[in-house]
Amino acid sequence: MFDLTHFKENQKTAHLASYYEELLKKEEELHAMGQNDPSLIDLAHDELTSLKTEKAGVAKQMETILSQEKEEEKFPNEVLLEVRAGAGGEEAAFFAEELAIMYARYAEQEGWSLRTIHESRSELGGYKDASFEIKGIDVYKKLRFETGVHRIQRVPATEKSGRVHTSTASVAILPIRKKKNVTIDPGDIEIEFSRAGGAGGQNVNKVETAVRVIHKPTGIDVRCTSERSQLQNKEKAMAILQAKLEEKEEERAHSEITEERRSQVGTADRSEKNRTYNILQDRVTDHRIKESWHNIEGIMAGGIKEILEALQKASEEGKESKEVAE
């Protein structure tokens, strides 16, 4: 007997489950009709064959919908991209902004939408930190390995002696999932409102639309200035906080099964050194898979597709080898 329980509970498949039940009733009626009137057995048989085919089609459709939903839950089509300057002072801030531009241009190539949620600039114009919302097909699946520490080696424009400097910036890719796995207690939240700076019209500058949400138990601080209303910024900030708390919970759970997390591409932890961008040698090296690429100018202009595909391939091969070993 085909179990309809999960399909009836899901909004996307509930109507199909109801239709499947109607087909079952018709099937029972046809069986009864054939038993009560032998002259109708052939007609009932033809109808039953047709119903069987239709039932199989509906069942497959429901299973496909749930399978797609499960895949989207694992790899959602919406993420929060965060970049933050690390070691290196103003050079690190410039690098953080260059990374943000790199991802923005890649997003444009993929046909994804990108919106600035919050940005804090350094004195000379780079990013102290910034966050962006990116939406599009396979966005988390393709960008998930970017989380971690990136570093750049180059001679700064202000360096007169020609000495090479190393600066770092951290990147975080947080999936925004529809299903909430962590409950936020309203008593744990502190919300502050302020005027949003920068462009945005009179409404943005005169009204306290900017929102800062602080989760007191963890100290997580989320700011949102992208929307034109206080309510919209609050909702966006809460969605980001939800994603951060779920990431924190996932990291806690993963730390308990460290062996299971190990793969060829590493753990995607924020403290892990992902990649080095060496300007003088025109080389980008991903340390987790020990591969390098040239044409750094093209890469910083959004040409990271080859790198992302190499990471995806390494991840899949790592999982396969682990399964074989087990």
C-alpha positions in Angstrom: 0.0 0.0 0.0 1.4 3.4 -1.1 1.8 5.6 2.1 0.3 9.1 1.5 1.0 10.5 4.9 4.1 12.6 4.0 2.5 13.8 0.8 -0.8 14.9 2.6 1.2 16.9 5.1 3.2 18.8 2.5 1.5 21.8 1.0 3.1 21.2 -2.4 1.8 17.7 -2.7 -1.4 17.8 -0.6 -3.6 18.4 -3.7 -1.9 15.5 -5.6 -2.4 13.2 -2.6 -6.1 14.0 -2.6 -6.3 13.3 -6.3 -4.5 10.0 -5.7 -7.1 9.0 -3.1 -9.8 9.8 -5.6 -8.1 7.4 -8.0 -8.1 4.7 -5.3 -11.8 5.1 -4.8 -12.5 4.8 -8.5 -10.3 1.7 -8.5 -12.3 0.1 -5.7 -15.6 1.0 -7.5 -14.3 -0.7 -10.7 -13.3 -3.8 -8.8 -16.8 -4.0 -7.3 -18.5 -3.4 -10.6 -16.6 -6.3 -12.3 -17.5 -8.6 -9.4 -21.2 -7.6 -9.4 -21.6 -7.8 -13.2 -19.3 -10.3 -15.1 -20.3 -8.7 -18.4 -18.5 -5.6 -17.4 -15.2 -7.3 -16.5 -13.5 -6.4 -19.7 -14.5 -2.8 -19.5 -13.5 -2.6 -15.8 -10.1 -4.2 -16.7 -9.4 -1.5 -19.3 -10.3 1.2 -16.9 -8.2 -0.3 -14.1 -5.2 -0.5 -16.5 -5.6 3.2 -17.3 -6.1 4.1 -13.6 -2.9 2.1 -12.7 -0.9 4.1 -15.1 -2.4 7.4 -13.9 -1.7 6.5 -10.2 1.9 5.7 -11.0 2.3 9.1 -12.7 0.8 11.0 -9.8 2.9 9.0 -7.3 6.1 9.8 -9.3 5.2 13.5 -9.5 4.7 13.6 -5.7 8.0 11.9 -5.0 9.8 14.2 -7.5 8.4 17.3 -5.7 9.5 16.0 -2.3 12.9 15.0 -3.7 13.4 18.5 -5.2 12.3 20.1 -1.9 14.8 18.0 0.0 17.6 19.0 -2.4 16.7 22.6 -2.1 16.7 22.3 1.7 20.2 20.9 1.6 21.4 23.4 -1.1 19.1 26.4 -0.9 18.9 29.0 -3.7 19.5 31.9 -1.3 22.7 32.7 0.7 24.2 35.5 2.8 27.7 36.4 1.7 29.9 38.1 4.3 33.3 39.5 3.7 35.4 40.9 6.5 38.9 42.5 6.5 41.5 40.5 8.5 45.2 41.1 9.1 46.8 43.8 7.0 45.1 47.1 7.9 43.8 49.1 4.9 45.3 46.6 2.5 43.0 43.9 4.0 40.0 46.2 3.7 40.8 46.8 0.0 41.1 43.0 -0.5 37.8 42.4 1.3 36.1 44.7 -1.2 37.9 43.1 -4.1 36.6 39.7 -3.0 33.1 41.1 -2.8 33.4 42.5 -6.3 34.7 39.2 -7.5 31.7 37.3 -6.2 29.3 40.0 -7.5 30.6 39.7 -11.0 30.5 35.9 -10.8 26.9 36.2 -9.6 26.1 38.4 -12.6 27.6 35.8 -14.9 25.4 33.1 -13.3 22.3 35.2 -13.6 21.9 35.5 -9.8 20.6 38.6 -8.0 22.7 40.3 -5.5 21.7 43.0 -2.9 23.8 44.8 -0.4 22.5 44.2 3.2 25.1 46.1 5.1 28.6 47.6 4.6 31.1 49.3 6.8 34.0 51.0 5.1 37.5 51.8 6.2 38.9 55.3 6.2 40.5 54.8 2.7 37.4 53.2 1.2 37.8 49.4 1.5 35.5 47.1 3.4 35.9 46.6 7.2 33.0 44.2 6.7 30.0 43.8 4.4 27.2 41.4 3.8 25.2 40.7 0.7 22.1 38.6 -0.2 22.5 36.4 -3.3 19.6 34.5 -4.8 19.7 32.1 -7.7 19.7 28.5 -8.9 22.4 26.4 -7.1 23.9 29.5 -5.4 24.8 27.6 -2.2 25.9 24.5 -4.0 28.4 26.4 -6.0 29.6 28.9 -3.4 29.6 26.8 -0.2 33.3 26.0 -0.2 34.3 29.7 -0.3 33.8 30.0 3.5 37.1 30.6 5.2 40.2 32.8 5.1 41.5 34.2 1.8 44.9 35.9 1.6 46.6 38.1 -0.9 50.3 38.7 -1.5 51.2 41.9 -3.4 53.2 45.2 -3.2 50.8 47.8 -2.0 50.5 51.1 -4.0 51.8 52.9 -0.9 54.8 50.7 -0.4 57.8 52.6 -1.7 60.4 49.9 -1.0 58.7 47.3 -3.1 58.2 44.9 -0.2 55.5 42.3 -0.6 52.7 42.4 1.9 50.4 39.6 2.9 46.8 40.6 3.9 43.8 38.5 4.7 40.0 38.6 4.5 37.5 36.1 5.7 34.5 35.0 3.7 31.3 33.3 5.0 28.6 31.8 2.9 25.5 31.2 5.0 22.6 29.3 3.5 19.1 30.8 4.0 16.8 27.9 4.5 13.0 27.9 4.6 12.8 25.2 7.2 13.9 26.6 10.6 15.9 24.2 12.8 16.7 26.7 15.6 14.0 28.5 17.6 14.9 32.1 18.6 13.6 33.2 22.0 12.3 36.8 21.8 13.7 37.5 25.2 17.2 36.7 23.9 17.0 39.5 21.3 18.0 43.2 21.6 17.0 45.5 18.8 18.4 48.9 18.0 17.2 51.4 15.4 19.2 54.2 13.8 19.3 56.3 10.6 20.7 54.6 7.6 23.7 56.3 6.0 24.5 56.8 2.4 22.3 57.0 -0.7 18.7 56.0 -0.5 16.5 59.1 -0.6 15.1 61.4 2.1 13.0 58.7 3.8 16.1 56.5 4.4 18.2 59.3 5.9 15.6 61.0 8.0 13.7 58.0 9.5 15.4 55.4 11.7 15.2 52.6 9.2 18.6 50.9 9.9 18.2 47.9 12.2 20.8 46.2 14.5 19.8 42.9 16.1 21.9 41.4 18.9 21.4 37.8 20.1 22.5 38.2 23.8 23.3 34.5 24.5 25.8 34.2 21.6 26.7 37.9 21.1 25.9 37.6 17.4 25.4 41.1 15.9 23.4 41.6 12.7 22.9 44.9 10.9 20.6 45.6 8.0 20.2 48.9 6.1 19.2 47.7 2.6 15.4 48.1 2.9 13.5 51.3 2.9 11.4 50.5 6.0 12.2 49.6 9.6 10.0 46.6 9.5 11.6 45.2 6.3 15.1 45.7 7.7 14.0 44.0 11.0 12.6 41.0 9.1 15.8 40.8 7.0 18.0 41.0 10.0 16.1 38.3 11.8 16.4 36.0 8.8 20.2 36.6 8.8 20.4 35.9 12.5 18.4 32.7 12.0 21.0 31.6 9.4 23.9 32.5 11.7 22.4 30.6 14.6 21.7 27.5 12.4 25.3 27.7 11.1 26.6 27.8 14.7 24.4 24.8 15.6 25.7 22.9 12.6 29.3 23.6 13.5 28.6 22.4 17.1 27.0 19.2 15.8 29.8 18.7 13.2 32.5 19.1 15.9 31.1 16.1 17.6 31.7 14.0 14.5 34.9 15.5 13.3 35.9 12.3 11.4 32.8 12.5 9.3 33.5 16.1 8.3 37.0 15.4 6.9 37.1 15.5 3.2 39.4 16.6 0.4 38.2 20.1 0.5 38.4 20.5 4.3 35.8 21.6 6.7 34.9 25.1 5.3 35.6 26.5 8.7 36.1 30.3 8.9 39.5 29.9 10.5 40.7 27.6 7.7 43.1 29.1 5.1 41.4 28.5 1.8 43.2 30.3 -0.9 46.2 32.6 -1.7 46.1 35.2 -4.4 49.7 36.0 -5.4 49.7 39.0 -7.6 53.4 39.0 -8.5 53.4 35.4 -9.7 49.9 35.8 -11.3 48.7 32.7 -9.4 45.8 31.7 -7.3 46.3 28.6 -5.2 43.6 26.7 -3.3 45.4 25.0 -0.4 42.7 22.5 0.4 43.0 20.7 -3.0 46.5 21.9 -3.8 45.7 23.3 -7.2 46.7 26.6 -8.8 45.4 28.8 -11.6 46.8 31.7 -13.5 45.2 34.9 -15.0 44.5 36.4 -11.6 43.1 39.5 -13.2 40.4 37.5 -14.9 39.7 35.5 -11.6 39.3 38.7 -9.6 36.9 39.9 -12.3 34.6 37.0 -11.5 36.3 34.2 -13.4 36.1 31.7 -10.6 34.0 29.0 -12.3 36.9 26.7 -12.9 38.0 26.9 -9.2 34.5 26.3 -7.9 34.1 23.2 -10.2 37.4 21.8 -9.0 36.3 22.1 -5.4 33.0 20.5 -6.2 34.8 17.6 -8.0 37.2 17.2 -5.1 34.3 17.1 -2.7 32.5 14.4 -4.7 35.6 12.3 -5.0 36.3 12.7 -1.3 32.9 11.4 -0.5 33.2 8.5 -2.9 36.6 7.4 -1.5 35.2 7.6 2.0 32.3 5.4 1.1 34.7 2.8 -0.5 36.8 2.8 2.7 33.8 2.2 4.8 
